[in-house]
Amino acid sequence: MEPHPQPAIPDAPRPHRDLDSVFIGPHGLRAGWSILLFAALYYLFREIVATLFYAAGLIHDTPPDSAGAVLIAEFVPFLALISAALIMLLIQDRSVDRSSDQDPNPNIARRILTYNLAGPGRVRHFVSGLAAGFAALSLLIATLAVGGWLRLGPATLPAAQALLNGALWAIAFLLIAGVEEGLFRCYSLSTLTRGINFWWALAAQIGLCIYLALTGGGNGACGVYLAAAIGFVPCLILHQKSAAHTESRARSAFWQAAWVTSTFFGFYHTSNNGENWIGVFAAAFIGFVFCVSVRVTGSAWWAIGCHAAWDWAETFFYGAADSGFQGQGHFLSANSAGNPLWSGGTDGPEGSLLVLGVVLLLLLFLIAFYARNKSESQKAAAMQPAN
């Protein structure tokens, strides 16, 4: 006699799996949760480090607008950024291992370069960014001076003091560039790129605009609304074109992430005193240019160099207001004059309508030089015979 077939035993129910999928995706912790957790960790560490610095007497020892005070103060967000990023790497490694059985990389400190910092030619791109940032800001200052919207005064510092202040401001602005690019073009851009689409990007934009409207906005909030509106149609078109192609979806995700991070970068500047809507929109615009630099150079090093040199030239070398901030101990002196629409008013050169033309030139430079070279390199690689 043939044995009776055994009834099939159903798989044990796994009710936790559906809940897991809300938080864990194919690439580990989902991008949205990663951003929220990273933001919470960043602000938590900012409070902890600031409290320690204050208890140690490192804060408020010098005027808040001097190079030394800014340098020390900027270590607070810098240390918070590094701490939050390292913890997120640990969490991401555990979530990736749990979801796809991949072995996490034990070298967590080196893994931080995966946040858009590991591209080729990093030193060359950084130096190029330094030169581009100083040249672009100098062009803006020259245009304002020729038009009569800015008055340049002579140097007043002794040579030794100018050198010391210049070095301190350089370190301070490298920290500032590191923090702001680390937040927006490194962690946020790389994280959102792996898990965002047009609808999530649109929801983020709408949420941000509603928040600004309900809270009374900030200094120059209209610049945020404008940045959000300008990105809508291009990102919608990209979304529609990428619907049927995996490779196109990945490319579209980068630009959706660029839209979100650039608009939030503009929002980040609304808390600055003296800011206007042009300055806020210019911040969002140059944030987008920095995203383009990540795309065409392979890393955020060009953006870090350009950002640091722009701020250093504006605050120290020319002595102009920088997003409403007027630093002390500068080399030259620059004062706005005339119609604020052209002079920038209390915002400084970044609040002038002319800044948009200069930022556009930076974008054209990146496309003409780096994008062309990247395209030529890819064509050359494709023509190489296979081994």
C-alpha beads as a LAMMPS data file, in Angstrom:
LAMMPS data file: protein, C-alpha beads

387 atoms
386 bonds

1 atom types
1 bond types

-500.0 500.0 xlo xhi
-500.0 500.0 ylo yhi
-500.0 500.0 zlo zhi

Masses

1 110.0

Atoms # bond

1 1 1 0.000 0.000 0.000
2 1 1 1.180 3.440 -0.817
3 1 1 1.592 5.709 2.186
4 1 1 -0.989 8.392 2.571
5 1 1 0.409 11.738 1.515
6 1 1 1.221 13.913 4.450
7 1 1 -0.770 17.130 4.615
8 1 1 1.264 20.168 3.778
9 1 1 2.400 22.057 6.819
10 1 1 1.884 25.757 6.289
11 1 1 4.772 28.061 6.913
12 1 1 4.852 29.567 10.344
13 1 1 3.320 33.009 10.274
14 1 1 5.797 35.886 10.388
15 1 1 3.698 38.869 11.402
16 1 1 6.787 40.974 11.990
17 1 1 7.794 40.811 8.336
18 1 1 5.204 43.348 7.169
19 1 1 6.226 45.703 9.933
20 1 1 9.876 45.246 8.996
21 1 1 9.168 46.223 5.404
22 1 1 7.921 49.609 6.582
23 1 1 11.372 50.372 7.973
24 1 1 13.721 48.070 6.040
25 1 1 14.033 48.036 2.250
26 1 1 16.332 46.247 -0.199
27 1 1 19.163 48.620 0.710
28 1 1 18.680 48.553 4.458
29 1 1 16.935 51.198 6.538
30 1 1 14.659 53.144 4.197
31 1 1 15.834 56.581 3.103
32 1 1 13.065 58.563 4.799
33 1 1 13.647 56.949 8.192
34 1 1 17.398 57.338 7.723
35 1 1 17.043 61.093 7.151
36 1 1 14.743 61.547 10.159
37 1 1 16.978 59.510 12.463
38 1 1 20.110 61.263 11.215
39 1 1 18.520 64.686 11.828
40 1 1 17.535 63.676 15.364
41 1 1 21.036 62.382 16.111
42 1 1 22.663 65.472 14.615
43 1 1 20.667 67.898 16.763
44 1 1 21.112 65.711 19.843
45 1 1 24.887 65.704 19.413
46 1 1 24.864 69.459 18.728
47 1 1 23.269 70.024 22.113
48 1 1 25.689 67.663 23.858
49 1 1 28.835 69.113 22.259
50 1 1 27.667 72.709 22.724
51 1 1 27.015 72.044 26.414
52 1 1 30.485 70.551 26.826
53 1 1 32.111 73.465 24.993
54 1 1 30.219 75.966 27.097
55 1 1 31.144 74.179 30.342
56 1 1 34.789 74.178 29.252
57 1 1 34.680 77.926 28.595
58 1 1 35.401 77.549 24.877
59 1 1 32.346 79.532 23.797
60 1 1 31.782 83.254 24.420
61 1 1 35.440 83.923 25.255
62 1 1 35.824 86.195 22.212
63 1 1 33.409 88.375 20.197
64 1 1 30.888 86.165 18.335
65 1 1 31.814 87.644 14.958
66 1 1 35.589 87.166 15.181
67 1 1 37.475 84.461 13.264
68 1 1 38.521 82.623 16.437
69 1 1 35.002 82.565 17.863
70 1 1 33.466 81.341 14.595
71 1 1 36.147 78.653 14.242
72 1 1 35.512 77.270 17.737
73 1 1 31.743 77.498 17.375
74 1 1 31.810 75.603 14.073
75 1 1 33.471 72.627 15.733
76 1 1 30.143 72.002 17.474
77 1 1 28.108 71.126 14.336
78 1 1 31.168 69.517 12.722
79 1 1 31.629 67.031 15.575
80 1 1 27.869 66.468 15.703
81 1 1 27.816 65.729 11.959
82 1 1 30.652 63.197 12.172
83 1 1 29.124 61.481 15.208
84 1 1 25.682 61.207 13.645
85 1 1 27.096 59.920 10.346
86 1 1 29.162 57.214 12.059
87 1 1 26.165 55.986 14.049
88 1 1 24.042 55.921 10.895
89 1 1 26.695 53.768 9.223
90 1 1 26.464 51.262 12.080
91 1 1 22.662 51.232 11.871
92 1 1 22.704 50.933 8.089
93 1 1 25.190 48.073 8.172
94 1 1 23.008 46.162 10.612
95 1 1 19.857 46.791 8.569
96 1 1 21.554 45.768 5.302
97 1 1 22.885 42.593 6.913
98 1 1 19.438 41.800 8.291
99 1 1 17.617 42.386 5.007
100 1 1 19.985 40.883 2.447
101 1 1 22.521 38.735 4.330
102 1 1 25.396 40.966 3.250
103 1 1 28.394 41.246 5.510
104 1 1 28.781 44.758 6.898
105 1 1 32.078 46.484 6.294
106 1 1 33.974 46.510 9.607
107 1 1 35.906 49.671 8.691
108 1 1 33.207 52.138 9.699
109 1 1 35.512 55.158 9.740
110 1 1 36.486 54.545 6.102
111 1 1 32.875 53.887 5.128
112 1 1 32.041 57.540 5.785
113 1 1 33.586 58.287 2.376
114 1 1 30.611 56.527 0.785
115 1 1 28.609 59.656 1.501
116 1 1 29.684 61.258 -1.799
117 1 1 33.294 61.683 -0.641
118 1 1 35.009 58.758 -2.361
119 1 1 35.199 59.869 -5.989
120 1 1 38.398 60.051 -8.066
121 1 1 40.654 63.114 -8.173
122 1 1 39.491 64.469 -4.829
123 1 1 42.440 66.807 -4.266
124 1 1 42.266 68.131 -7.836
125 1 1 38.525 68.756 -7.588
126 1 1 38.894 70.428 -4.200
127 1 1 41.577 72.813 -5.486
128 1 1 39.517 73.525 -8.609
129 1 1 36.543 74.310 -6.386
130 1 1 38.650 76.701 -4.315
131 1 1 39.702 78.588 -7.442
132 1 1 36.157 78.641 -8.854
133 1 1 34.640 79.911 -5.606
134 1 1 37.125 82.760 -5.217
135 1 1 36.858 83.728 -8.889
136 1 1 33.048 83.681 -8.894
137 1 1 32.756 85.835 -5.767
138 1 1 35.400 88.225 -7.107
139 1 1 33.428 88.591 -10.339
140 1 1 30.296 89.418 -8.341
141 1 1 32.170 91.992 -6.216
142 1 1 33.712 93.581 -9.330
143 1 1 30.333 93.832 -11.062
144 1 1 28.740 95.435 -8.033
145 1 1 31.627 97.895 -7.691
146 1 1 31.530 98.890 -11.359
147 1 1 27.766 99.398 -11.158
148 1 1 28.118 101.624 -8.081
149 1 1 26.246 99.220 -5.802
150 1 1 29.267 98.435 -3.639
151 1 1 32.091 100.569 -2.279
152 1 1 35.453 98.954 -1.614
153 1 1 37.717 100.366 1.081
154 1 1 41.471 99.789 1.473
155 1 1 43.149 97.281 3.766
156 1 1 43.489 98.454 7.364
157 1 1 45.111 95.437 9.040
158 1 1 48.901 95.102 9.484
159 1 1 50.393 92.358 7.313
160 1 1 51.019 89.926 10.169
161 1 1 47.491 90.368 11.544
162 1 1 45.994 89.987 8.077
163 1 1 47.839 86.703 7.576
164 1 1 46.719 85.368 10.960
165 1 1 43.104 86.409 10.462
166 1 1 43.116 85.036 6.927
167 1 1 44.329 81.653 8.172
168 1 1 41.776 81.527 10.983
169 1 1 38.930 82.487 8.664
170 1 1 40.115 79.869 6.148
171 1 1 39.910 77.104 8.756
172 1 1 36.543 78.404 9.984
173 1 1 35.053 78.421 6.502
174 1 1 36.440 74.977 5.722
175 1 1 34.530 73.754 8.770
176 1 1 31.393 75.614 7.681
177 1 1 31.645 74.204 4.164
178 1 1 32.314 70.743 5.573
179 1 1 29.239 70.902 7.792
180 1 1 26.831 72.340 5.217
181 1 1 28.032 70.167 2.352
182 1 1 28.171 67.195 4.707
183 1 1 24.551 67.725 5.678
184 1 1 23.109 68.446 2.240
185 1 1 25.398 67.141 -0.522
186 1 1 26.993 64.229 1.337
187 1 1 24.622 62.487 3.725
188 1 1 21.224 63.742 2.561
189 1 1 21.882 63.634 -1.183
190 1 1 23.468 60.166 -1.121
191 1 1 20.789 58.758 1.195
192 1 1 17.792 60.193 -0.654
193 1 1 19.197 59.068 -4.013
194 1 1 18.791 55.424 -3.011
195 1 1 15.161 55.750 -1.981
196 1 1 13.197 58.714 -3.312
197 1 1 10.818 59.251 -6.184
198 1 1 8.930 62.242 -7.516
199 1 1 5.938 61.826 -5.217
200 1 1 8.022 61.682 -2.049
201 1 1 10.055 64.654 -3.280
202 1 1 6.859 66.596 -3.978
203 1 1 5.496 65.706 -0.534
204 1 1 8.691 67.013 1.070
205 1 1 8.416 70.281 -0.861
206 1 1 4.745 70.754 0.026
207 1 1 5.413 69.956 3.672
208 1 1 8.261 72.464 3.822
209 1 1 6.190 75.215 2.184
210 1 1 3.232 74.570 4.498
211 1 1 5.549 74.698 7.508
212 1 1 6.961 78.038 6.380
213 1 1 3.480 79.445 5.772
214 1 1 2.146 78.301 9.151
215 1 1 5.147 79.570 11.098
216 1 1 5.229 82.951 9.413
217 1 1 8.095 81.959 7.147
218 1 1 11.520 83.295 7.848
219 1 1 13.851 85.825 6.355
220 1 1 13.352 85.503 2.598
221 1 1 10.870 82.609 2.698
222 1 1 9.656 83.491 -0.810
223 1 1 13.005 82.231 -2.096
224 1 1 12.120 78.772 -0.790
225 1 1 8.699 78.838 -2.477
226 1 1 10.345 79.870 -5.752
227 1 1 12.948 77.085 -5.576
228 1 1 10.250 74.508 -4.860
229 1 1 8.102 75.757 -7.750
230 1 1 10.908 75.893 -10.333
231 1 1 11.894 72.279 -9.721
232 1 1 8.366 70.894 -10.077
233 1 1 8.035 70.599 -13.863
234 1 1 11.562 69.256 -14.624
235 1 1 11.272 66.640 -11.867
236 1 1 7.793 65.607 -13.043
237 1 1 9.085 65.171 -16.600
238 1 1 12.017 63.088 -15.354
239 1 1 9.623 60.928 -13.344
240 1 1 7.392 60.278 -16.360
241 1 1 10.338 59.444 -18.618
242 1 1 11.890 57.063 -16.096
243 1 1 8.755 55.047 -15.352
244 1 1 9.711 52.086 -17.584
245 1 1 13.502 52.006 -17.232
246 1 1 15.472 50.967 -14.156
247 1 1 18.554 52.954 -15.159
248 1 1 16.450 56.037 -15.811
249 1 1 14.768 55.627 -12.425
250 1 1 18.144 55.729 -10.698
251 1 1 19.085 58.886 -12.606
252 1 1 15.720 60.434 -11.832
253 1 1 16.127 59.654 -8.119
254 1 1 19.352 61.676 -8.015
255 1 1 17.659 64.760 -9.460
256 1 1 14.625 64.370 -7.221
257 1 1 17.041 64.269 -4.271
258 1 1 18.863 67.311 -5.657
259 1 1 15.559 69.197 -5.824
260 1 1 14.723 68.380 -2.209
261 1 1 18.162 69.028 -0.724
262 1 1 18.604 72.292 -2.649
263 1 1 15.258 73.673 -1.509
264 1 1 16.010 72.675 2.076
265 1 1 19.416 74.346 1.740
266 1 1 17.604 77.565 0.884
267 1 1 15.318 77.028 3.883
268 1 1 18.422 76.527 6.047
269 1 1 19.376 80.147 5.275
270 1 1 16.042 81.684 6.283
271 1 1 17.223 81.851 9.899
272 1 1 20.050 84.253 8.988
273 1 1 19.609 87.840 10.094
274 1 1 19.466 90.294 7.196
275 1 1 18.629 87.595 4.624
276 1 1 16.271 88.421 1.746
277 1 1 14.365 86.289 -0.759
278 1 1 17.041 86.648 -3.438
279 1 1 19.727 85.427 -1.051
280 1 1 17.607 82.450 -0.010
281 1 1 16.808 81.540 -3.611
282 1 1 20.498 81.991 -4.528
283 1 1 21.400 79.573 -1.729
284 1 1 18.972 77.001 -3.151
285 1 1 20.316 77.654 -6.657
286 1 1 23.956 77.216 -5.673
287 1 1 22.909 74.163 -3.664
288 1 1 21.627 72.696 -6.926
289 1 1 24.905 73.650 -8.642
290 1 1 26.777 71.781 -5.906
291 1 1 24.560 68.735 -6.564
292 1 1 25.522 68.970 -10.244
293 1 1 29.181 69.063 -9.200
294 1 1 28.675 65.799 -7.293
295 1 1 27.139 64.281 -10.417
296 1 1 29.874 65.335 -12.845
297 1 1 32.952 64.986 -10.604
298 1 1 31.874 61.936 -8.613
299 1 1 32.190 63.520 -5.164
300 1 1 31.397 66.596 -3.070
301 1 1 35.009 67.846 -2.894
302 1 1 34.574 70.474 -5.615
303 1 1 31.514 71.783 -3.772
304 1 1 33.366 71.903 -0.439
305 1 1 36.241 73.865 -1.985
306 1 1 33.973 76.262 -3.869
307 1 1 31.783 76.849 -0.819
308 1 1 34.721 77.547 1.499
309 1 1 36.505 79.876 -0.935
310 1 1 33.337 81.832 -1.738
311 1 1 32.636 82.501 1.959
312 1 1 36.290 83.269 2.745
313 1 1 36.565 85.762 -0.110
314 1 1 33.270 87.405 0.804
315 1 1 33.839 87.700 4.561
316 1 1 37.602 88.089 4.975
317 1 1 39.197 89.157 1.701
318 1 1 36.586 91.705 0.584
319 1 1 34.989 92.319 3.988
320 1 1 31.403 92.177 2.712
321 1 1 28.334 90.921 4.552
322 1 1 27.761 87.184 4.058
323 1 1 24.062 86.256 4.214
324 1 1 23.620 89.107 6.696
325 1 1 26.703 88.177 8.746
326 1 1 29.450 90.788 9.030
327 1 1 32.717 89.282 10.233
328 1 1 35.419 91.203 12.053
329 1 1 39.104 91.288 11.175
330 1 1 38.744 91.416 7.379
331 1 1 41.333 92.472 4.794
332 1 1 39.370 94.941 2.620
333 1 1 36.068 96.637 3.416
334 1 1 32.969 96.427 1.207
335 1 1 29.782 98.364 1.853
336 1 1 26.528 98.092 -0.075
337 1 1 25.152 101.222 -1.741
338 1 1 22.063 102.086 -3.739
339 1 1 19.024 99.991 -4.562
340 1 1 19.008 96.798 -2.375
341 1 1 17.691 94.827 -5.350
342 1 1 21.102 95.303 -6.983
343 1 1 23.365 95.940 -3.981
344 1 1 21.975 93.167 -1.792
345 1 1 21.348 95.529 1.113
346 1 1 21.874 94.004 4.554
347 1 1 22.201 90.547 2.990
348 1 1 25.426 91.489 1.209
349 1 1 26.444 90.518 -2.347
350 1 1 24.502 87.235 -2.089
351 1 1 21.289 89.257 -1.789
352 1 1 21.860 91.061 -5.091
353 1 1 19.947 89.987 -8.168
354 1 1 23.310 89.827 -9.934
355 1 1 24.339 86.813 -7.840
356 1 1 22.000 84.626 -9.908
357 1 1 24.022 85.361 -13.048
358 1 1 27.261 84.438 -11.292
359 1 1 25.791 81.167 -9.984
360 1 1 24.552 80.412 -13.503
361 1 1 28.109 80.886 -14.780
362 1 1 29.335 78.350 -12.206
363 1 1 26.734 75.898 -13.478
364 1 1 27.754 76.445 -17.104
365 1 1 31.407 75.971 -16.149
366 1 1 30.650 72.614 -14.521
367 1 1 28.627 71.437 -17.518
368 1 1 31.109 72.676 -20.113
369 1 1 34.274 71.458 -18.399
370 1 1 33.538 68.517 -16.121
371 1 1 30.506 67.030 -17.854
372 1 1 32.294 67.134 -21.229
373 1 1 35.436 65.532 -19.790
374 1 1 33.346 62.861 -18.087
375 1 1 31.534 62.104 -21.344
376 1 1 34.828 61.867 -23.257
377 1 1 36.303 59.563 -20.619
378 1 1 33.278 57.270 -20.804
379 1 1 33.519 57.123 -24.610
380 1 1 37.232 56.315 -24.422
381 1 1 36.579 53.559 -21.881
382 1 1 33.852 52.079 -24.083
383 1 1 36.258 51.917 -27.042
384 1 1 38.871 49.964 -25.095
385 1 1 39.017 46.288 -26.138
386 1 1 37.778 43.826 -23.537
387 1 1 40.436 41.715 -21.818

Bonds

1 1 1 2
2 1 2 3
3 1 3 4
4 1 4 5
5 1 5 6
6 1 6 7
7 1 7 8
8 1 8 9
9 1 9 10
10 1 10 11
11 1 11 12
12 1 12 13
13 1 13 14
14 1 14 15
15 1 15 16
16 1 16 17
17 1 17 18
18 1 18 19
19 1 19 20
20 1 20 21
21 1 21 22
22 1 22 23
23 1 23 24
24 1 24 25
25 1 25 26
26 1 26 27
27 1 27 28
28 1 28 29
29 1 29 30
30 1 30 31
31 1 31 32
32 1 32 33
33 1 33 34
34 1 34 35
35 1 35 36
36 1 36 37
37 1 37 38
38 1 38 39
39 1 39 40
40 1 40 41
41 1 41 42
42 1 42 43
43 1 43 44
44 1 44 45
45 1 45 46
46 1 46 47
47 1 47 48
48 1 48 49
49 1 49 50
50 1 50 51
51 1 51 52
52 1 52 53
53 1 53 54
54 1 54 55
55 1 55 56
56 1 56 57
57 1 57 58
58 1 58 59
59 1 59 60
60 1 60 61
61 1 61 62
62 1 62 63
63 1 63 64
64 1 64 65
65 1 65 66
66 1 66 67
67 1 67 68
68 1 68 69
69 1 69 70
70 1 70 71
71 1 71 72
72 1 72 73
73 1 73 74
74 1 74 75
75 1 75 76
76 1 76 77
77 1 77 78
78 1 78 79
79 1 79 80
80 1 80 81
81 1 81 82
82 1 82 83
83 1 83 84
84 1 84 85
85 1 85 86
86 1 86 87
87 1 87 88
88 1 88 89
89 1 89 90
90 1 90 91
91 1 91 92
92 1 92 93
93 1 93 94
94 1 94 95
95 1 95 96
96 1 96 97
97 1 97 98
98 1 98 99
99 1 99 100
100 1 100 101
101 1 101 102
102 1 102 103
103 1 103 104
104 1 104 105
105 1 105 106
106 1 106 107
107 1 107 108
108 1 108 109
109 1 109 110
110 1 110 111
111 1 111 112
112 1 112 113
113 1 113 114
114 1 114 115
115 1 115 116
116 1 116 117
117 1 117 118
118 1 118 119
119 1 119 120
120 1 120 121
121 1 121 122
122 1 122 123
123 1 123 124
124 1 124 125
125 1 125 126
126 1 126 127
127 1 127 128
128 1 128 129
129 1 129 130
130 1 130 131
131 1 131 132
132 1 132 133
133 1 133 134
134 1 134 135
135 1 135 136
136 1 136 137
137 1 137 138
138 1 138 139
139 1 139 140
140 1 140 141
141 1 141 142
142 1 142 143
143 1 143 144
144 1 144 145
145 1 145 146
146 1 146 147
147 1 147 148
148 1 148 149
149 1 149 150
150 1 150 151
151 1 151 152
152 1 152 153
153 1 153 154
154 1 154 155
155 1 155 156
156 1 156 157
157 1 157 158
158 1 158 159
159 1 159 160
160 1 160 161
161 1 161 162
162 1 162 163
163 1 163 164
164 1 164 165
165 1 165 166
166 1 166 167
167 1 167 168
168 1 168 169
169 1 169 170
170 1 170 171
171 1 171 172
172 1 172 173
173 1 173 174
174 1 174 175
175 1 175 176
176 1 176 177
177 1 177 178
178 1 178 179
179 1 179 180
180 1 180 181
181 1 181 182
182 1 182 183
183 1 183 184
184 1 184 185
185 1 185 186
186 1 186 187
187 1 187 188
188 1 188 189
189 1 189 190
190 1 190 191
191 1 191 192
192 1 192 193
193 1 193 194
194 1 194 195
195 1 195 196
196 1 196 197
197 1 197 198
198 1 198 199
199 1 199 200
200 1 200 201
201 1 201 202
202 1 202 203
203 1 203 204
204 1 204 205
205 1 205 206
206 1 206 207
207 1 207 208
208 1 208 209
209 1 209 210
210 1 210 211
211 1 211 212
212 1 212 213
213 1 213 214
214 1 214 215
215 1 215 216
216 1 216 217
217 1 217 218
218 1 218 219
219 1 219 220
220 1 220 221
221 1 221 222
222 1 222 223
223 1 223 224
224 1 224 225
225 1 225 226
226 1 226 227
227 1 227 228
228 1 228 229
229 1 229 230
230 1 230 231
231 1 231 232
232 1 232 233
233 1 233 234
234 1 234 235
235 1 235 236
236 1 236 237
237 1 237 238
238 1 238 239
239 1 239 240
240 1 240 241
241 1 241 242
242 1 242 243
243 1 243 244
244 1 244 245
245 1 245 246
246 1 246 247
247 1 247 248
248 1 248 249
249 1 249 250
250 1 250 251
251 1 251 252
252 1 252 253
253 1 253 254
254 1 254 255
255 1 255 256
256 1 256 257
257 1 257 258
258 1 258 259
259 1 259 260
260 1 260 261
261 1 261 262
262 1 262 263
263 1 263 264
264 1 264 265
265 1 265 266
266 1 266 267
267 1 267 268
268 1 268 269
269 1 269 270
270 1 270 271
271 1 271 272
272 1 272 273
273 1 273 274
274 1 274 275
275 1 275 276
276 1 276 277
277 1 277 278
278 1 278 279
279 1 279 280
280 1 280 281
281 1 281 282
282 1 282 283
283 1 283 284
284 1 284 285
285 1 285 286
286 1 286 287
287 1 287 288
288 1 288 289
289 1 289 290
290 1 290 291
291 1 291 292
292 1 292 293
293 1 293 294
294 1 294 295
295 1 295 296
296 1 296 297
297 1 297 298
298 1 298 299
299 1 299 300
300 1 300 301
301 1 301 302
302 1 302 303
303 1 303 304
304 1 304 305
305 1 305 306
306 1 306 307
307 1 307 308
308 1 308 309
309 1 309 310
310 1 310 311
311 1 311 312
312 1 312 313
313 1 313 314
314 1 314 315
315 1 315 316
316 1 316 317
317 1 317 318
318 1 318 319
319 1 319 320
320 1 320 321
321 1 321 322
322 1 322 323
323 1 323 324
324 1 324 325
325 1 325 326
326 1 326 327
327 1 327 328
328 1 328 329
329 1 329 330
330 1 330 331
331 1 331 332
332 1 332 333
333 1 333 334
334 1 334 335
335 1 335 336
336 1 336 337
337 1 337 338
338 1 338 339
339 1 339 340
340 1 340 341
341 1 341 342
342 1 342 343
343 1 343 344
344 1 344 345
345 1 345 346
346 1 346 347
347 1 347 348
348 1 348 349
349 1 349 350
350 1 350 351
351 1 351 352
352 1 352 353
353 1 353 354
354 1 354 355
355 1 355 356
356 1 356 357
357 1 357 358
358 1 358 359
359 1 359 360
360 1 360 361
361 1 361 362
362 1 362 363
363 1 363 364
364 1 364 365
365 1 365 366
366 1 366 367
367 1 367 368
368 1 368 369
369 1 369 370
370 1 370 371
371 1 371 372
372 1 372 373
373 1 373 374
374 1 374 375
375 1 375 376
376 1 376 377
377 1 377 378
378 1 378 379
379 1 379 380
380 1 380 381
381 1 381 382
382 1 382 383
383 1 383 384
384 1 384 385
385 1 385 386
386 1 386 387
